[in-house]
Amino acid sequence: MVSKRTAMRSPREEEKPSPLPLIIIAVLVAILVGAGYFVSERAYSDEEGGSSSIDYVDDGGGDAGGAPAFVLVTTEGKRIDSRSLKGKVIVLDLMATWCAPCSYQVDELKDVRARYSTEDVVIISVDIDPNESASQLKEYKDSKGANWDFCMATEDFRDNYPADAIPTLYILDRDFDIYKVYRGAKSSEELSSTIDSIL
């Protein structure tokens, strides 16, 4: 039986759902979206506003196109001009010191370095994070025991060799054409198989 008080309840007395849970959910979603954007920007973009793309990048291998020339400076102050490297297979390892998969990639590249002569294969690790410094990169290189060149990327390099994930590896053949692009860490065996196919 419904009491008279219940039957006579005014609209003002009707229970309304609290908006608080919806507000909390909206705030949490906004925080998560913002955090995801920050992480992706930190990991894969430069300060100028995001990664770019180039038409000749080809994940499937084969002759993907001529590679842009570059000039980089190593953590030891040595100047590397890509024009002096023609005739060698070049492995460009695009990375950052805070990236865990990049650390794994450096370990795999140690095996690659040990397998080939420096006359045939050149490895260059390039830090594409503009927020890092050459001194940080040198400390990282020394801590990893790597015996190849590490360089900070220039703005031109980041434009010409885009990376929407790190590590990204560009394999350039003896004619200085881009032969293959790997997005994500690869084993030394897979890299060696690719290198063997173009030596």
QUITA-V719165 format. One line per field, one symbol per residue. ss: DSSP state (~ for helix, > for strand, _ for the rest). phi: phi as a letter, one per 40 degrees, with the letter a starting at -180 (. if undefined). psi: psi as a letter, one per 40 degrees, with the letter a starting at -180 (. if undefined). A space follows every 10 residues. Layout:
ss=???
phi=???
psi=???
This chain:
ss=___~~~~___ ~~~______~ ~~~~~~~~~~ ~~~~~~~~~~ ~~~~______ __________ _____>____ >>>>____>> >~~~~___>> >>>>>____~ ~~~~~~~~~~ ~~~~~_____ >>>>>>>___ ___~~~~~~~ ~~~~____>> >>__~~~~~~ _______>>> >>____>>>> >>>____~~~ ~~~~~~~~_
phi=.cccccccdc dccccbcccd dccccccccc cccccccccc cccbbbcchh cbbbcccbcc ggcchcccca bbbcccgccb bdccbchbcb bcbcaacccc cccccccccd cccccbcccb bbbbcbcccc ccbccccccc dcccgcbbcb bccccccccc bcbcabcbbb bbcccgbcca bbbhcbcccc cccccdcbc
psi=hhiddddehi ddehhihhed dddddddddd dddddddddd dddeiidefi iaiidehhee iageiiihii hihieeehhh hddeeheihh hhhhaidehd dddddddddd dddddiiedd hhhhhhhehe eiiddddddd dddefhfihh ihiidddddd giheiiihhh hhadefihdi hhhiiiiddd ddddddee.
